[in-house]
Every structure is written in structure tokens, then in C-alpha cells.
Amino acid sequence: MQFTLLLPLFVAALGQLGHGAPAVDDRLLVQIPSVDGMSAFTDAWADVCTLWPPFNTNGLPNPGMSLVSSLVEPGDFSGNNADTEAKVVCTWTDGTKLIPITPDVANFIGATLL
């Protein structure tokens, strides 16, 4: 009988073990430039993010700098407007902290933050 009473508490406690800090979603929603298709925008994003001049010289990351994430996901957060909007991220690290440059890259390639 005592086991039956404690079992729900044990199961509830186990369920909480998998819940650490909430995930961080650094994606920003942008409207892609009207002259670009999604494929061209995705290519431009990858090029500019990975070769961002403050962190990169002659195609190689500067010492201590590493690209963490370069991402383009077509569509808004509801999955709509996949031809005109995208969720984007561009983040680097200096080894001690994350350096998000998503707005800078978006501005550079003519995307509009929404």
C-alpha cells in the first residue's frame, strides 16, 4: 500500500529530471530582399555569416574565433510565407562567450527584421 502511494510522487520527480534550463531560440524573423529568391538568400546568408570580416581574414577564422551557427529556415514561426520570410541565425564565439551578429548580417544583405 505504501508503495502505491509513493509511486506517483516518484514518477513526478523523474519527470522533472529532464527539464533543465529552457532552450534558447536565437532565430530572428526577416523578410528576404524582394529581388532574391529563397535559394539565393540562403546562399548569401551562408557566405556573409561565415566570412564576416571582423571574425574572418582571407577566408579563415581569426585566432580564437569560431563560427557557432549559420542558419536559414524558410517561413515564419507558423510555417507561412516560405518564399518571402525566413528565420535566421548567425553566431560566432571567441571561446568564452557567444557573439550573435544576426541583425548585422541581415542588414548587410538587405533583409528586413520583422
C-alpha positions as CSV (number, residue, x, y, z in Angstrom):
1,M,0.0,0.0,0.0
2,Q,2.8,2.4,0.9
3,F,4.5,1.7,-2.4
4,T,1.3,2.6,-4.3
5,L,1.1,5.9,-2.5
6,L,4.7,6.8,-3.2
7,L,4.8,5.7,-6.9
8,P,3.0,8.8,-8.3
9,L,5.4,11.1,-6.4
10,F,8.4,9.1,-7.7
11,V,7.1,9.3,-11.3
12,A,6.5,13.0,-11.0
13,A,10.0,13.5,-9.6
14,L,11.5,11.6,-12.5
15,G,9.6,13.7,-15.0
16,Q,11.3,16.8,-13.7
17,L,14.8,15.4,-14.2
18,G,14.7,16.0,-17.9
19,H,13.6,19.6,-17.5
20,G,16.8,21.7,-17.2
21,A,17.2,25.3,-18.4
22,P,14.8,26.2,-21.2
23,A,16.2,26.1,-24.7
24,V,17.1,29.5,-26.1
25,D,15.8,30.3,-29.6
26,D,18.0,33.0,-31.1
27,R,16.3,32.9,-34.5
28,L,15.1,36.2,-35.9
29,L,12.4,36.6,-38.5
30,V,13.4,38.5,-41.6
31,Q,11.8,39.4,-44.9
32,I,14.2,38.5,-47.6
33,P,15.1,41.1,-50.3
34,S,12.4,41.1,-53.0
35,V,14.9,40.6,-55.8
36,D,16.2,37.4,-54.1
37,G,14.6,34.0,-54.2
38,M,15.0,31.9,-51.0
39,S,17.8,29.8,-52.6
40,A,19.8,32.9,-53.4
41,F,19.1,34.4,-50.0
42,T,20.2,31.2,-48.3
43,D,23.5,31.2,-50.2
44,A,24.1,34.8,-49.5
45,W,23.4,34.3,-45.8
46,A,25.9,31.4,-45.6
47,D,28.6,33.4,-47.4
48,V,28.2,36.6,-45.4
49,C,27.8,34.9,-42.0
50,T,30.8,32.5,-42.4
51,L,33.1,35.2,-43.9
52,W,32.1,38.1,-41.6
53,P,35.1,40.4,-41.8
54,P,35.6,41.2,-38.0
55,F,35.9,37.5,-37.3
56,N,37.5,36.3,-40.6
57,T,40.5,37.1,-42.6
58,N,41.2,35.8,-46.1
59,G,38.5,33.1,-45.7
60,L,39.9,31.8,-42.4
61,P,38.6,32.5,-38.9
62,N,40.7,34.9,-36.9
63,P,42.6,33.2,-34.0
64,G,40.3,32.3,-31.2
65,M,37.1,32.9,-33.2
66,S,34.8,30.1,-34.3
67,L,31.5,30.0,-36.1
68,V,28.8,28.5,-33.9
69,S,25.7,28.7,-36.1
70,S,24.7,29.9,-39.6
71,L,21.0,29.0,-40.2
72,V,18.2,29.9,-42.6
73,E,14.8,28.3,-42.2
74,P,12.3,29.4,-44.8
75,G,9.0,30.7,-43.5
76,D,7.8,32.4,-40.4
77,F,7.3,30.9,-36.9
78,S,4.0,29.4,-38.1
79,G,5.4,27.9,-41.2
80,N,3.8,30.5,-43.5
81,N,5.4,32.8,-46.1
82,A,8.2,30.4,-47.0
83,D,9.0,32.3,-50.2
84,T,9.3,35.7,-48.6
85,E,10.3,35.3,-45.0
86,A,12.9,33.3,-43.1
87,K,14.1,32.5,-39.6
88,V,17.8,33.2,-39.4
89,V,20.8,33.0,-37.0
90,C,24.4,33.9,-37.3
91,T,26.5,33.4,-34.1
92,W,30.2,33.3,-33.5
93,T,32.2,32.7,-30.3
94,D,35.6,33.9,-29.1
95,G,35.9,30.8,-26.9
96,T,34.3,32.4,-23.8
97,K,31.1,34.0,-25.0
98,L,28.6,33.8,-27.8
99,I,28.6,36.7,-30.2
100,P,25.3,36.9,-32.2
101,I,25.6,39.0,-35.3
102,T,22.3,38.1,-36.9
103,P,21.0,41.7,-37.2
104,D,24.3,42.8,-38.7
105,V,24.2,40.1,-41.4
106,A,20.6,40.7,-42.2
107,N,21.2,44.4,-42.6
108,F,24.3,43.7,-44.8
109,I,22.4,41.6,-47.3
110,G,19.3,43.8,-47.4
111,A,16.9,41.7,-45.3
112,T,14.4,43.4,-43.1
113,L,14.0,42.4,-39.5
114,L,10.3,41.7,-38.7
